[in-house]
Amino acid sequence: MAADLYTSLSNEFIVPTNKDIGATARKDGENPCTYLCGNSLGLLSKTSSTLVQEELHAWGTRAVTGHFSHPQNRPWTKCCEPLYPLLGELAGANEIEVACMGTLTNNLHLMMDSFYKPTVTRYKILCEAKAFPSDQYAFTSQALARGLDPATAIIEISPREGEFTLREEDILETIDKEGDSIALVIFSGIQYYTGQWFPIESITKKAHEKGCICGWDLAHAVGNVPLSLHAWNVDFAVWCTYKYVNSGPGGIAGLFIHEKWHETEKPKFAGWWGHELATRFDMPPTFSPIKGAQGFQQSNPSAITVASLLGSLRVFKAAGMMKSVRERSLLLTAALEKMLKASKYFVSPSPQREKETKPGFTIITPSEPSQRGAQLSLLFFPLGSETMRTVFAYLSANGVIGDEREPDVIRLAPAPLYNTLKDCEHAAEILEKALESVA
Ligand SMILES: *Cc1c(COP(=O)(O)O)cnc(C)c1O
């Protein structure tokens, strides 16, 4: 197994070269860079590239008739159909519970429109503090749209003093204490900044015990960790597909609505693509939705982004889906963590670090593997200094691609489909030199 980690799980991926990615300090410009940024934008697979080319060809040769007759038998009226079994498998859901549509923030609003139903006594939204900004804007604007004051309608849970991540017991206790006034509990599956994987099943269970709806933003979780949304009894979930799922920038997004809601929760903002396929093109004046999540579709999807996503999902399938992906991910991330902790600049996380004056870093992602996915978030000291930015520039110039999150964090994520142990070793080595250059 150890030897395998030096070979990619899938040879499908096109890794940018050092030269193309702007690694100016590298002499080997034609060599692939060390790409550890699949948490932000996954790489292009050859299958996605081929399928997108096929779609362009279909457009060029079939034009409007491509809606019904397609050279690869993926007529655009039904182009999402091959996705459902694969998306279902990835999300741990039945096909009827998933849809492939729109973008993440759009879908978040759509789901909140349906599932956030404030009453006089039960009107609050419970979420993690410092959620991804788009989610914060969505929560705030949803509260405002219902005539509520976000200052009282939104409860944010923060880590304890001196800690970086949330404790499960604190989340559950808050739901217990405040649940009667909470309409919607909504967290990210994996926190984008800290990399913490929240216990989705136990939070959902506790929310239900208190009569709350529980929804999830799985942007950083899908394609990263195994999910069982149906079995976990999640009410709804939304995600994008361009991070670990590798569908390409702005790729078409996904959503999940648990089967238990399919009878009662009908689409509130209907569009023709949510109408039953059998009669859609008869152009009937009355909306008759597809049963399940796909009834929430509004517009005809971009066939090009759908093809790209289909390619990515086929790559997951060929690699053995989340079972193999997670198995490898656990090994790669643990290996990277071990190398980073061996650095002479590594310091263990503690409240005293606030006052740290020497250049160095700690890891704020939980060290417990069941509480994280692929990503490790490195926090640089002294806080608020130039250390993080200097290190980040050094890494980039040397072809190690992570991403920076202000104020002091760099995220590195070995994506199990294409990263190798060599990528981790190289990143750790360059990071050490980067810190030497600061110190
Ligand atoms: C990446 C990400 C987004 C991005 O939203 P888009 O609508 O796809 O632009 C939103 N929320 C979270 C938690 C994310 O990680």
The ligand as an SDF file (V2000), in Angstrom:
LIG
                    3D

 15 15  0  0  0  0  0  0  0  0999 V2000
  -17.1290   27.1300   -2.2660 C   0  0  0  0  0  0  0  0  0  0  0  0
  -18.2620   27.4920   -1.3620 C   0  0  0  0  0  0  0  0  0  0  0  0
  -19.3060   28.3300   -1.8130 C   0  0  0  0  0  0  0  0  0  0  0  0
  -19.3020   28.9170   -3.1960 C   0  0  0  0  0  0  0  0  0  0  0  0
  -20.6020   29.2190   -3.6270 O   0  0  0  0  0  0  0  0  0  0  0  0
  -20.9870   29.3150   -5.1730 P   0  0  0  0  0  0  0  0  0  0  0  0
  -22.4290   29.5950   -5.1480 O   0  0  0  0  0  0  0  0  0  0  0  0
  -20.6100   28.0180   -5.8170 O   0  0  0  0  0  0  0  0  0  0  0  0
  -20.1760   30.4330   -5.7830 O   0  0  0  0  0  0  0  0  0  0  0  0
  -20.3490   28.6000   -0.9220 C   0  0  0  0  0  0  0  0  0  0  0  0
  -20.3710   28.0790    0.3250 N   0  0  0  0  0  0  0  0  0  0  0  0
  -19.3780   27.2750    0.7840 C   0  0  0  0  0  0  0  0  0  0  0  0
  -19.4420   26.7060    2.1690 C   0  0  0  0  0  0  0  0  0  0  0  0
  -18.2920   26.9740   -0.0400 C   0  0  0  0  0  0  0  0  0  0  0  0
  -17.3080   26.2100    0.4220 O   0  0  0  0  0  0  0  0  0  0  0  0
  1  2  1  0
  2  3  1  0
  2 14  2  0
  3  4  1  0
  3 10  2  0
  4  5  1  0
  5  6  1  0
  6  7  2  0
  6  8  1  0
  6  9  1  0
 10 11  1  0
 11 12  2  0
 12 13  1  0
 12 14  1  0
 14 15  1  0
M  END
$$$$
